[in-house]
Amino acid sequence: MRCKGFTSCRTEPPAGAPRLFPSFVLVAIALACLVARPAAAQDSPFSSCKQTEPIRMLSQTPEPIDGRPGAVRWTLTGNPVVVVCDDTTLMANTLVYESDSKAIHASGDVVLRQPDLTLSAARADLNGDTKLGTFYDAAGMARIGDEPAEKSPFGTMEPDVTFAGERIEKLGPKTYRIHRGRFTTCIQPTPRWEVTSGDATLTLDKHALLKNVVLRVKDVPILYLPAFYYPMDKGDRATGFLLPTYGASTFRGTTLSNAFFWAISRSQDATFFHDWTTKSGQGIGSQYRYVSSPDARGTVNFSVFNSPEASTSTGDIVAGRRSMQVDGDANQGLPAGFRLIGRVNYFTDAATQQMYQDVYDSGSRQQRSINAMLTGNVGAARLSATFDRNDYFYGANGTRTGRAPSVNVSLPDRTVGRTKLYVGTSADMSYLVRQDDLSRPDTDHSLWRLDGNTRIRAPLSSLSFLSVTADASWRLTYWTESIDPLADAQVPVGLGRQLFELRTQVVGPTVSRIFQRPNGKYADRFKHVIEPTFRIRRTTTFREFDRVVQNDYSVDGQVGGVTQIDYGVSNKVLARRPPPPAAPGAPPRPGVTRQILTVDLMQSYYSNALAARYDSQYQSVSAGSFGPLRLQASTRPADRVTGQFGMEIDAKYRAVTILSATGRLESDRTELTLNWSKRRRIRDVPEYQYESHFLSGGTRVRSRTNHVGGEYRFTIDMGNRRWVQQRVLAYYNSQCCGVSVDWQQIDSPLLSARGVPTNHQFGISFTLAGVGSFANPLGSFGGAR
């Protein structure tokens, strides 16, 4: 979207919408300039226009017209006759003008030229008074818009457009009719694609109505429509129906989708959708978008899908479902420097959403959320109000967490007088939301919590190789509900807690060593830095920890009366890479230093083993007083090569519990990513009974000009030895048209319950540069297995 103010905002049409300045517009524009103005004198039909040069011709013959007193027929011949008026040049072997009827007849290699248009015809009949007329066996070439700064293989190429028609009539100032016409944006002798129409009526800046429309690719008929309404507007946006799309999958069957686009104004629009499938029901939806100012915009999508009753592979009947979904976002600037940011992704039936998910939507269809945040400053204080509610689904069952609402006021750290003491404070009031099972109201553990924290920080060392910081804090927390230990139930009895905390953190002493490698190919100098860290923390005693409802471990999980010691060491390797070559005559550039490897090793000790269970800095839950040994490593030897590795080892059982690794490799034409994670189970240990093992990744390749490319994405459940999803996307584009093929495989327990162990989806779409695209008319190549 582009904005220059409130009234000049332009909202781009939605993805997949056809271009709203089709080639027929250019034909019409050409016709508007074809008709000569009425003659001011009988000796020339062109005397009223601004002729920049004399008419070039071989002869000019006047003759009276029988039965029409005073009428003269002027015949101009040449090889050819050339008439230049304004910015238009008209050429023909013969021009005949009748003075009384103002009729103009052009024949023999009729050619019209304008700066962006060339039109030829066998002959033409025009009227100088009405400026209406007919062209026979007409063909031309014109340019759509301006030459783009960057050509993309899909959607932004602006090539020349060629068009033709057996007969083209001008019916009004902006209305034209083309009989048995065709157009294409391919300029090859044999176009790769073209659209043919038995009859087309178009009105400039409004619409085109086509009858008996056939789209041909490589002269093969692909799509036929008996009638087609095509909106067009010189501002790229117009109200009307969008091109229909087709799809197919194992579970859904054949899908037909239609859409209607409403250009409400230059700063807002709406689109209405209808989906019909042969196996899985029908759906309707809408999208609304607006841009009211450079810092205020939003999008809202709404859809309803009806899934019919179905039978499973075992003969069981699965009831039909209806799911409604609302998703959107808004970013709105407000007075006094405040800003409102909102995001919603809500649906009524999780099972339906997950069954109809796309590969890339598999994560979002397992979570629904409503998020809104209002932020701003009131004097020196920072005010933040939040509404955050998230539901997570595993199959049809779900849990709920969030803060709905939460209000936070904070004052940043400030020095006390001329001392080196820093003081800061914050206060938070939140309604903490937690429901373990959305189908069971008795699992709702939501409550109000008030929390305030004041801290004092003092740096004790400013040495470059040693940093020592001490801080103290006082936290006061109150919960409106608590746990009754005897009944093991949440009761509406308030609970207060007061904690004092003292903490000291030491970073260093840092030691380093430099390794020189003169004339090294990769680097001429390496630096190894070893940086130990040590932090000790002590909190006052709190004897009612078992009464705290555990919703937020960072606050609720503070046990109290605990001495915690965190210790670790960080290894960093830096390299000074050779500089890029300097320009001739310029001084040499300095080398570029980059951190190519970081390895962090850390562990924690707790005087109370209960505190280890609630430490959120570790992924695994420790079973003893010592937290897990955590190793984290990351590398970036080059700008386009990165890698990470993580591991946690339980100190009590001396077993690896968490493993993860990611890698990414990029170049101008390729991209490769790989992600691996494993959570291990330890037999007979309650803390380590959940296990998982996944491998995911993908690759993307393209040619130097991006004419040919593709990508492959996958996720494998290694523990259960099954594919979770696969996707293959390939495209080819050359000059004026392209084709893309999309194949997906999705495995879901919800689909298996309906007798479809694996859902295969196949789509094929053709992209016609400067015109639009359609999708998947060929059906599905896949099937359940």
C-alpha positions in Angstrom: 0.0 0.0 0.0 1.1 3.6 -0.7 -0.1 6.7 1.2 0.5 10.4 0.7 -2.2 11.5 3.1 -5.6 10.5 4.4 -7.3 10.9 1.0 -4.7 9.6 -1.3 -4.1 6.2 0.3 -4.1 3.4 -2.2 -4.9 -0.2 -1.1 -3.4 -2.8 -3.4 -5.9 -5.5 -4.6 -5.7 -8.8 -2.7 -3.4 -11.6 -3.6 -4.6 -13.6 -6.6 -6.8 -10.7 -7.9 -6.5 -10.1 -11.7 -4.8 -7.0 -12.9 -7.5 -4.4 -13.3 -6.1 -2.7 -16.4 -6.4 -5.6 -18.9 -5.3 -5.6 -22.5 -8.8 -4.7 -23.8 -8.4 -1.2 -22.2 -5.5 -0.6 -24.6 -7.6 -1.6 -27.6 -10.2 0.9 -26.5 -7.7 3.6 -25.9 -6.4 3.1 -29.4 -9.9 3.3 -30.9 -10.6 6.6 -29.1 -7.8 8.1 -31.1 -8.6 6.6 -34.5 -11.5 8.8 -35.5 -10.6 12.1 -37.2 -12.4 15.2 -36.0 -15.2 16.8 -38.1 -13.9 18.7 -41.1 -14.0 22.4 -41.0 -13.8 22.5 -44.8 -14.9 20.2 -47.6 -11.5 19.9 -49.1 -9.9 18.0 -46.3 -11.4 15.7 -43.6 -8.5 16.5 -41.3 -8.4 20.3 -41.4 -9.8 20.6 -37.9 -7.0 18.7 -36.2 -3.5 20.2 -35.5 -1.4 18.9 -38.4 2.3 19.0 -37.5 3.2 18.5 -41.2 1.4 18.5 -44.6 -0.5 15.5 -45.8 1.8 13.2 -47.9 -0.1 11.8 -50.8 0.3 11.1 -54.6 -3.1 12.5 -55.7 -6.3 14.1 -54.4 -9.5 13.7 -56.5 -12.8 15.4 -55.8 -16.0 14.2 -57.5 -19.7 14.9 -56.9 -21.9 12.3 -55.3 -24.9 11.3 -57.5 -28.3 12.1 -55.9 -26.8 14.2 -53.1 -26.7 17.9 -54.3 -23.6 19.7 -53.2 -22.0 16.6 -51.8 -18.4 16.0 -52.7 -16.4 12.7 -52.4 -12.6 13.3 -51.9 -10.3 10.4 -52.7 -6.7 10.6 -51.5 -4.2 8.0 -52.8 -0.6 7.4 -52.0 2.0 4.9 -51.2 0.8 5.3 -48.6 -1.2 8.4 -47.7 0.2 9.8 -44.4 -1.7 12.1 -42.2 -0.1 13.4 -39.0 -2.4 15.0 -36.5 -1.5 15.8 -32.9 0.5 12.7 -31.6 -1.4 10.4 -34.0 -0.2 9.2 -37.5 -2.7 7.6 -39.8 -1.5 5.8 -43.0 -3.5 4.0 -45.7 -3.2 3.4 -49.4 -6.6 5.1 -50.0 -8.6 7.6 -48.0 -12.2 8.6 -49.1 -14.1 11.4 -47.4 -17.7 12.4 -48.1 -18.4 16.0 -47.3 -22.2 15.8 -46.5 -22.2 12.6 -44.3 -18.7 13.2 -42.9 -18.0 9.5 -43.6 -14.4 8.5 -43.9 -13.3 5.2 -45.6 -9.7 4.0 -45.2 -8.5 1.0 -47.1 -5.3 -0.8 -48.0 -2.8 -1.4 -45.3 -4.4 1.0 -42.7 -2.0 1.8 -39.9 -2.4 4.0 -36.9 0.6 4.9 -34.7 0.8 6.6 -31.3 3.7 6.8 -28.8 2.6 3.5 -27.1 0.3 2.1 -29.7 0.5 0.6 -33.2 -2.8 -0.6 -34.9 -3.2 -2.0 -38.4 -6.4 -3.0 -40.2 -7.5 -4.0 -43.7 -10.0 -1.2 -43.8 -12.0 1.2 -41.6 -15.3 3.0 -41.8 -15.5 6.1 -39.6 -17.9 9.1 -39.1 -16.3 12.5 -38.6 -19.3 13.9 -36.7 -20.1 11.1 -34.2 -16.6 9.9 -34.1 -18.0 6.3 -34.3 -16.9 3.7 -36.7 -15.8 0.1 -37.5 -12.4 -1.4 -38.2 -12.1 -4.7 -40.1 -9.4 -7.4 -39.6 -7.7 -5.2 -37.0 -4.6 -6.1 -35.0 -2.2 -4.0 -32.9 0.4 -3.8 -30.2 0.5 -1.5 -27.1 2.4 -1.2 -23.9 0.7 -1.8 -20.4 1.8 1.0 -18.1 5.5 1.9 -17.6 8.5 -0.3 -17.7 8.9 -1.8 -14.2 12.1 -1.2 -12.3 12.4 -4.9 -11.4 10.9 -7.8 -13.3 9.5 -10.6 -11.3 8.5 -14.0 -12.8 4.9 -13.7 -11.4 2.7 -10.7 -11.5 4.8 -7.6 -12.2 6.1 -8.0 -15.7 4.7 -5.4 -18.0 5.4 -6.6 -21.6 3.8 -5.4 -24.9 0.3 -6.6 -25.5 -0.9 -7.7 -28.8 -4.6 -7.9 -29.8 -6.7 -8.6 -32.9 -10.4 -8.7 -34.0 -12.3 -9.5 -37.1 -14.4 -6.4 -36.5 -14.1 -3.6 -33.9 -17.0 -1.2 -33.4 -17.1 2.1 -31.5 -20.6 2.3 -30.0 -20.1 5.4 -27.8 -17.6 7.8 -26.4 -16.1 5.0 -24.2 -18.0 1.9 -25.3 -16.6 -0.6 -27.8 -17.5 -4.0 -29.2 -14.9 -6.5 -30.5 -16.2 -9.4 -32.6 -14.2 -12.7 -32.6 -11.2 -11.1 -31.0 -8.1 -12.2 -29.1 -5.3 -10.7 -27.1 -2.0 -11.8 -25.4 1.0 -10.3 -23.7 3.3 -12.6 -25.6 5.2 -11.1 -28.5 6.5 -14.3 -30.0 5.4 -15.3 -33.5 3.5 -18.1 -31.9 2.2 -16.8 -28.5 2.5 -19.0 -25.5 -1.0 -18.0 -24.4 -3.9 -16.0 -25.6 -7.5 -15.2 -24.7 -10.2 -15.5 -27.4 -13.7 -14.2 -27.2 -16.7 -14.6 -29.5 -18.0 -11.2 -28.5 -16.7 -8.6 -26.1 -18.3 -5.3 -25.0 -16.2 -3.0 -23.0 -16.7 0.4 -21.4 -13.5 2.4 -20.6 -12.7 2.9 -16.9 -15.7 0.6 -15.9 -15.9 -3.0 -17.1 -15.7 -5.5 -20.0 -18.3 -8.2 -20.7 -17.0 -11.2 -22.7 -19.0 -14.0 -24.2 -17.7 -17.5 -25.1 -14.3 -16.9 -23.6 -11.5 -19.5 -24.1 -8.0 -19.3 -22.6 -5.4 -21.1 -24.6 -1.9 -22.0 -23.5 0.5 -23.2 -26.3 -2.6 -23.2 -28.5 -4.3 -25.8 -26.1 -7.7 -24.8 -24.8 -7.4 -24.7 -20.9 -10.5 -22.7 -19.6 -13.9 -21.9 -21.1 -16.5 -19.6 -19.7 -19.8 -18.8 -21.5 -19.8 -15.3 -20.1 -17.3 -13.3 -18.1 -17.6 -9.9 -16.4 -14.2 -8.2 -16.1 -13.8 -5.0 -14.1 -11.2 -2.5 -15.2 -10.1 0.9 -13.9 -7.3 3.2 -14.8 -6.4 3.4 -11.1 -5.7 -0.4 -11.0 -8.7 -1.0 -8.7 -12.3 -1.6 -9.6 -15.3 -3.4 -8.2 -16.2 -6.8 -9.8 -15.8 -10.5 -9.8 -12.3 -12.1 -9.7 -11.1 -15.0 -11.7 -12.4 -18.3 -10.3 -9.9 -20.8 -9.0 -9.9 -24.6 -8.9 -8.3 -27.1 -6.6 -8.3 -30.8 -5.7 -7.2 -33.0 -2.8 -7.8 -36.5 -1.4 -10.0 -35.2 1.5 -11.8 -32.2 0.0 -12.3 -33.5 -3.6 -12.6 -30.9 -6.3 -12.8 -27.3 -5.2 -14.3 -24.3 -7.0 -13.7 -20.9 -5.4 -15.2 -17.6 -6.5 -14.7 -14.0 -5.2 -16.1 -10.5 -5.6 -13.9 -7.5 -5.0 -15.4 -4.2 -3.8 -13.2 -1.1 -4.2 -14.9 1.0 -1.5 -12.5 3.9 -1.8 -8.8 4.5 -2.4 -8.1 3.7 1.2 -10.3 0.7 1.8 -11.7 -2.4 0.1 -13.6 -5.6 0.7 -13.6 -9.1 -0.9 -16.3 -11.7 -0.6 -15.5 -15.4 -1.1 -17.5 -18.6 -1.8 -15.9 -22.1 -1.8 -17.6 -25.2 -3.0 -16.1 -28.7 -2.7 -17.4 -32.1 -3.9 -16.6 -33.9 -0.7 -16.3 -31.6 2.2 -19.1 -29.0 2.1 -19.2 -25.3 1.3 -17.8 -22.1 2.8 -18.3 -18.3 2.6 -15.9 -15.6 3.7 -15.0 -12.0 3.5 -12.0 -9.7 3.9 -11.9 -6.0 4.8 -8.8 -3.8 4.6 -8.2 -0.1 5.3 -5.4 2.4 5.4 -6.5 5.7 7.1 -3.0 7.2 7.5 0.6 6.2 7.3 0.5 4.8 10.9 -3.0 3.4 10.9 -4.0 0.3 8.9 -5.8 -3.0 9.5 -7.2 -6.2 7.9 -10.1 -8.4 9.0 -11.0 -11.8 7.6 -14.2 -13.7 8.3 -15.2 -17.2 7.1 -17.8 -19.9 7.8 -17.3 -23.5 6.6 -19.9 -26.2 6.7 -18.5 -29.7 6.8 -21.0 -32.5 6.0 -21.6 -35.8 7.8 -19.1 -38.4 6.7 -18.4 -42.1 7.3 -15.0 -43.4 8.4 -13.1 -46.4 6.9 -14.6 -48.6 9.7 -18.1 -47.6 8.9 -18.6 -45.2 11.7 -20.5 -41.9 11.1 -18.8 -38.6 11.9 -21.3 -35.8 12.5 -21.1 -32.7 10.3 -19.4 -29.6 11.7 -19.7 -25.8 11.2 -16.7 -23.7 11.9 -16.4 -19.9 11.9 -13.1 -18.1 11.8 -12.1 -14.5 12.4 -8.5 -13.3 11.9 -7.0 -9.9 11.4 -4.7 -7.3 12.7 -4.6 -3.6 13.3 -2.0 -1.0 14.0 -3.4 2.3 15.1 -1.7 5.5 16.2 -3.5 7.4 18.9 -3.2 10.9 20.4 -0.6 11.7 23.1 1.9 9.3 21.6 -0.2 6.1 22.4 -0.4 3.2 20.1 -2.9 0.3 19.8 -1.8 -3.0 18.2 -4.2 -5.8 17.9 -4.2 -9.3 16.4 -6.9 -12.0 16.4 -6.9 -15.5 15.1 -10.1 -17.1 16.4 -12.2 -20.1 15.2 -15.1 -22.0 16.8 -14.1 -25.6 15.8 -10.5 -26.7 16.1 -11.1 -30.1 14.4 -12.5 -28.6 11.3 -9.7 -26.0 11.0 -7.0 -28.6 11.4 -8.6 -30.9 8.8 -8.6 -28.2 6.2 -5.2 -26.8 7.0 -2.5 -26.0 4.5 1.0 -27.2 5.1 2.2 -23.8 6.1 -0.9 -23.3 8.3 -0.4 -26.4 10.4 0.9 -24.4 13.4 -1.6 -21.6 13.3 -4.5 -24.0 13.1 -3.4 -25.6 16.4 -3.6 -22.2 18.2 -6.3 -19.5 18.4 -5.5 -16.2 20.0 -6.9 -12.7 20.8 -4.1 -10.2 21.4 -4.3 -6.4 22.0 -1.8 -4.0 23.4 -2.1 -0.3 24.3 1.2 1.4 25.1 2.4 5.0 25.8 4.2 7.2 28.2 2.6 9.3 30.9 5.3 11.6 32.1 8.3 9.5 33.1 6.2 6.4 33.5 5.6 3.7 30.8 2.0 2.5 30.7 1.1 -0.8 29.0 -2.4 -2.4 28.9 -2.6 -5.9 27.4 -5.3 -8.4 26.5 -3.7 -11.8 25.6 -5.6 -15.1 25.5 -4.3 -18.2 23.7 -5.9 -21.6 23.2 -3.7 -24.5 22.2 -5.3 -27.6 20.6 -3.9 -31.2 20.4 -6.5 -32.8 18.2 -9.9 -31.7 19.4 -8.8 -31.1 23.1 -7.5 -27.7 24.1 -5.9 -25.7 26.9 -6.1 -21.9 27.6 -3.5 -19.5 28.9 -3.0 -15.7 28.9 -3.6 -12.4 30.7 -7.0 -10.9 30.0 -6.5 -8.2 30.9 -3.2 -6.9 32.3 -2.1 -3.4 33.2 1.6 -2.5 33.8 3.1 0.7 35.0 6.9 1.0 35.2 9.6 3.6 35.9 13.0 2.9 34.3 16.2 2.7 36.3 17.4 6.1 37.4 20.4 7.2 39.4 20.0 8.3 43.0 21.6 11.8 43.2 25.3 11.7 42.3 25.7 8.1 43.5 26.2 5.0 41.3 23.0 3.5 42.6 20.1 2.9 40.1 16.5 2.6 41.3 13.6 1.3 39.2 10.1 0.1 40.0 7.1 -1.6 38.3 3.6 -2.6 39.2 1.4 -5.1 37.4 -2.3 -6.0 37.8 -3.4 -9.0 35.8 -6.2 -11.5 35.4 -4.2 -14.7 34.8 -6.0 -17.1 32.6 -5.3 -20.9 32.8 -7.7 -23.7 31.9 -6.2 -27.2 31.5 -9.1 -28.6 29.5 -11.5 -26.3 27.6 -14.2 -29.0 27.8 -14.1 -29.1 31.6 -15.0 -25.9 33.6 -13.5 -27.5 36.8 -10.0 -27.2 35.3 -10.2 -23.4 35.2 -7.5 -21.9 37.5 -7.9 -18.3 36.4 -7.5 -15.5 39.1 -6.4 -11.9 39.6 -2.9 -11.1 40.7 -1.3 -7.9 41.9 2.5 -7.7 41.7 4.9 -4.9 42.5 8.7 -4.9 42.4 11.2 -2.2 43.4 14.9 -2.8 42.8 18.2 -1.1 43.5 21.3 -1.9 41.4 24.9 -0.9 42.0 27.9 -1.6 39.7 30.9 -2.5 41.8 33.5 -2.8 39.1 34.1 -1.0 35.9 37.2 -2.9 34.7 37.2 -4.0 31.1 37.9 -7.6 32.0 35.8 -7.8 35.2 32.2 -6.8 35.8 30.7 -7.0 39.3 27.1 -5.9 39.9 25.0 -6.1 43.1 21.3 -5.5 43.3 18.5 -5.9 45.8 14.7 -6.0 45.3 11.5 -6.0 47.2 8.6 -7.8 45.7 5.0 -7.7 47.0 2.5 -10.1 45.4 -1.2 -10.7 46.2 -3.4 -13.5 44.6 -7.2 -13.3 45.0 -7.4 -17.1 45.1 -5.2 -19.9 46.5 -4.8 -23.6 46.9 -6.3 -25.5 49.9 -3.6 -28.1 50.7 -6.0 -30.4 52.6 -8.6 -30.5 49.8 -6.1 -30.0 47.0 -8.5 -27.5 45.4 -8.4 -23.9 44.4 -10.5 -21.8 46.7 -11.5 -18.0 46.7 -9.2 -17.2 49.6 -6.7 -14.4 49.1 -2.9 -15.0 49.6 -0.1 -12.4 50.0 3.6 -12.8 49.7 6.6 -10.5 50.5 10.0 -11.4 49.2 13.3 -9.7 49.6 16.1 -10.7 47.2 19.8 -10.1 47.2 21.9 -10.9 44.1 25.4 -10.5 43.0 26.7 -11.2 39.5 30.3 -11.5 38.4 31.3 -11.6 34.8 35.0 -12.4 34.4 37.9 -12.2 34.7 37.9 -12.3 30.9 41.0 -13.8 29.3 41.8 -13.8 25.6 44.5 -14.9 23.2 45.2 -13.7 19.7 46.5 -16.0 17.0 48.2 -14.4 14.0 48.0 -16.0 10.6 49.6 -13.6 8.0 48.2 -14.1 4.5 45.6 -16.5 5.8 42.9 -17.3 3.2 40.0 -17.2 5.6 41.3 -14.7 8.2 44.6 -13.2 9.1 43.9 -13.1 12.8 41.8 -15.1 15.3 40.9 -14.2 18.9 39.8 -16.7 21.5 37.9 -15.2 24.5 37.0 -17.1 27.7 34.5 -15.4 29.9 33.3 -17.1 33.1 30.1 -16.0 34.8 29.0 -16.4 38.4 25.7 -15.3 40.0 24.4 -15.9 43.6 20.9 -15.1 44.6 19.2 -15.4 48.0 15.5 -14.8 48.8 13.8 -14.6 52.1 11.6 -17.4 53.4 8.0 -17.9 52.2 6.3 -20.8 54.0 3.1 -21.0 52.0 4.4 -21.8 48.6 2.1 -24.9 48.4 -0.9 -22.5 48.4 0.2 -20.5 45.3 -1.7 -21.2 42.1 1.0 -21.8 39.6 0.1 -19.8 36.5 3.3 -17.9 35.8 6.6 -19.5 36.8 8.6 -16.2 36.6 6.5 -14.8 39.5 4.4 -17.6 41.0 7.3 -20.1 40.8 9.6 -18.2 43.3 9.9 -20.7 46.1 11.4 -18.4 48.8 14.1 -19.2 51.3 16.4 -20.4 48.5 20.0 -19.8 47.7 20.6 -20.2 44.0 24.0 -20.3 42.4 24.3 -20.0 38.6 27.7 -20.6 37.1 29.0 -21.1 33.6 31.7 -20.2 31.0 31.4 -18.7 27.6 33.9 -19.3 24.8 34.0 -17.0 21.8 36.1 -17.2 18.7 36.5 -14.1 16.5 38.1 -13.8 13.1 39.4 -10.8 11.2 38.4 -11.5 7.6 40.3 -9.9 4.7 38.7 -6.6 3.6 37.1 -6.2 0.2 39.3 -4.7 -2.5 39.6 -0.9 -2.3 38.8 1.3 -5.2 41.7 2.4 -7.4 43.5 5.3 -5.6 41.6 4.8 -2.4 43.3 3.9 0.9 43.2 0.2 2.0 40.2 -0.9 3.9 40.5 -2.4 7.4 39.7 -6.0 7.9 36.2 -7.1 9.0 36.0 -8.8 12.5 33.2 -11.2 13.0 32.3 -13.6 15.8 32.4 -17.1 14.1 31.8 -19.4 17.1 30.2 -19.1 20.6 29.9 -22.0 23.1 28.2 -21.5 26.4 28.1 -24.0 29.2 26.1 -23.3 32.4 24.4 -25.0 35.4 22.5 -24.0 38.5 22.5 -25.1 42.1 19.5 -24.7 44.4 19.5 -25.1 48.2 15.9 -26.3 47.8 15.4 -28.9 45.1 11.8 -27.7 44.7 13.1 -24.5 43.1 14.7 -26.5 40.3 11.3 -27.5 39.1 10.2 -24.0 38.4 13.3 -22.5 36.8 12.1 -21.3 33.4 15.6 -20.8 32.0 15.8 -24.6 31.3 13.6 -26.7 29.0 13.8 -29.9 31.0 12.7 -30.2 34.6 15.5 -31.1 37.0 15.1 -34.0 39.4 17.6 -32.9 42.0 19.3 -29.9 43.7 21.5 -29.4 40.7 19.9 -28.1 37.5 20.6 -29.7 34.1 23.9 -29.0 32.5 23.1 -26.8 29.5 25.3 -26.5 26.4 24.5 -23.9 23.7 26.6 -23.4 20.6 26.2 -21.1 17.6 28.4 -20.5 14.6 28.4 -18.0 11.7 31.5 -18.5 9.7 30.0 -16.5 6.8 27.1 -14.1 6.2 25.0 -16.8 4.7 26.0 -19.8 6.8 24.6 -20.2 10.3 24.2 -23.1 12.8 23.0 -23.7 16.3 23.2 -26.6 18.7 21.7 -27.1 22.1 21.8 -29.9 24.7 20.7 -30.4 28.3 22.0 -33.2 30.6 20.3 -34.1 33.9 22.8 -33.9 36.7 21.2 -36.6 38.9 20.7 -39.3 36.3 23.6 -38.2 34.0 21.4 -38.6 31.0 20.9 -36.4 28.0 17.3 -35.1 28.0 17.1 -32.4 25.3 18.9 -32.2 22.0 18.4 -29.7 19.2 20.2 -28.4 16.1 19.5 -26.0 13.3 21.4 -25.0 10.2 21.0 -22.6 7.3 23.0 -22.2 4.1 22.2 -19.5 1.5 23.5 -18.3 -1.8 22.1 -16.1 -4.5 20.3 -19.1 -6.1 19.9 -21.7 -3.3 18.7 -21.9 0.3 19.0 -24.9 2.6 17.6 -25.2 6.1 17.5 -28.2 8.5 16.0 -28.4 12.0 16.3 -31.4 14.4 15.0 -31.8 17.9 14.7 -34.6 20.4 13.3 -34.9 23.9 14.4 -38.2 25.5 12.5 -40.3 28.0 14.2 -41.7 31.2 12.6 -44.9 32.4 10.8 -44.7 35.8 11.5 -41.0 36.2 8.3 -39.0 36.3 9.9 -35.8 35.2 11.1 -37.4 31.9 8.1 -39.4 30.6 7.3 -37.3 27.6 9.4 -37.8 24.5 9.5 -36.5 21.0 11.7 -36.7 18.0 11.3 -34.5 14.9 13.2 -33.6 11.8 12.2 -30.8 9.4 13.8 -28.7 6.8 13.7 -27.7 3.2 15.6 -26.3 0.2 14.9 -23.6 -2.3 16.6 -23.2 -5.7 16.2 -20.8 -8.6 18.0 -19.8 -11.8 20.0 -16.6 -12.1 17.1 -14.8 -13.8 14.5 -16.5 -11.6 12.8 -18.0 -14.6 13.0 -21.5 -13.1 12.9 -22.4 -9.5 11.3 -24.5 -6.8 11.3 -25.6 -3.2 10.8 -28.6 -1.0 9.7 -28.6 2.6 9.2 -31.5 5.0 8.5 -32.5 8.6 9.2 -36.1 9.9 8.0 -37.5 13.2 11.1 -39.7 13.8 9.7 -41.2 16.9 6.6 -42.6 15.2 8.3 -43.1 11.8 5.9 -41.1 9.8 5.8 -38.1 7.5 3.9 -35.2 9.1 3.9 -33.1 5.9 5.7 -32.6 2.6 5.5 -29.9 0.0 7.0 -29.6 -3.4 6.6 -26.3 -5.3 8.1 -25.7 -8.8 7.7 -22.9 -11.2 8.8 -21.9 -14.7 8.4 -18.5 -16.2 9.6 -17.1 -19.5 8.9 -13.6 -20.6 5.2 -13.4 -20.7 3.7 -16.4 -18.9 4.6 -19.0 -16.4 3.4 -22.2 -14.7 3.7 -23.3 -11.1 3.0 -26.8 -9.7 2.3 -27.3 -6.0 2.0 -30.8 -4.3 1.3 -31.3 -0.6 1.0 -34.3 1.7 -0.4 -33.9 5.2 -0.9 -36.5 7.9 -3.3 -35.8 10.7 -5.0 -38.0 13.3 -8.2 -36.1 12.6 -8.1 -37.0 8.9 -7.3 -40.6 9.9 -10.5 -40.7 12.0 -12.4 -39.8 8.8 -10.8 -42.6 6.8 -8.1 -40.5 5.1 -4.7 -41.5 6.5 -2.9 -39.1 4.2 -4.3 -36.1 2.4 -2.7 -35.3 -0.9 -3.2 -31.9 -2.5 -2.2 -31.0 -6.0 -2.4 -27.6 -7.7 -1.3 -26.2 -11.0 -1.6 -22.5 -11.9 -0.7 -20.5 -14.9 0.5 -16.9 -14.5 -0.1 -14.5 -17.4 2.0 -11.4 -17.0 0.1 -8.2 -16.9 -3.3 -10.0 -16.9 -3.9 -12.4 -14.1 -3.8 -16.1 -13.2 -6.0 -19.0 -12.5 -5.3 -22.2 -10.5 -5.5 -25.9 -10.6 -7.9 -26.8 -13.4 -6.4 -30.3 -13.9 -7.5 -32.0 -10.7 -5.4 -34.1 -8.2 -2.6 -36.5 -9.0 -2.6 -37.8 -5.4 -4.7 -40.3 -3.5 -5.0 -41.7 0.0 -2.8 -44.6 0.9 
